[in-house]
Amino acid sequence: MAPNRFEHSEKSFDFLSAGAFDPLGNAILLLGGSKKGDDQWYRKNLSKADKLYEEHLEALKLERKI
């Protein structure tokens, strides 16, 4: 995970994201949010991202894709 910066109409926006590649090679954006004023974003959200990824893998297994 890494901070990302987007610019729009002369304004820039910083946000943090959690993403991964699944076993099929698909990129997945698991979480995203503003880091403004929140130095603990990673700490608070890594376990949430892990849980979402596990749920995605379970769905792929149910669909017999992996």
N, C-alpha and C positions, 0 to 999 in steps of 0.2 A: 504494500500500500504506500501511496505517496500523496503529498498535497498536489492539488491541481489548480490551475488558474485559468479562468476564462475572462475574456474582455468583451464587453458589449456597450455600445454607445458611450465610449470613453470612460466607462466604469469597469473596474476589474473585480472579480469575485473569486475568493479563495474558498475551496471546500476540500474536504477529505473524503476519500472513498475506499471501500473495501471490495475487492474483486478477485476473481479466480478464473481458471480454466477448468472445465469439467473433463471427464475422461473421453468425451467425444470431440474435444478441442474447441468447444464453444466458450466464448468469453462471457462471464456473468458479473454484472454489477450487483453486489449484495446489499450494500448500504451506501448512503451518501449523506453529507450534512455540512453545515457551515462550521468552520473552526473558529470563527470570530468569538473571542471571549471564552473559549472552552479548551483549555490546555489539556484536558483529560479525555478528549473525544476518542482517541485510540483505545485507551484503557477501558472505557465504558462500553465500547461497541465491538471489540474484537470477538468476544464470546457470542454476541448476537450474530455476527457474520459467520462464525463457525457453525452455529446452529442452523442458520439458513442454508448454508452449503450442504450440511448433512441431510436436511429435508429435501433439497434438490436431488441429491444422489439417491435417496430412497424413492423419489418419484420416478427417476430414470429406471431403477430396478423394477418397480411395479409395471412400468411400460415395457419392460424387457429390452431396454435399449443398452443396458450394460449388464 
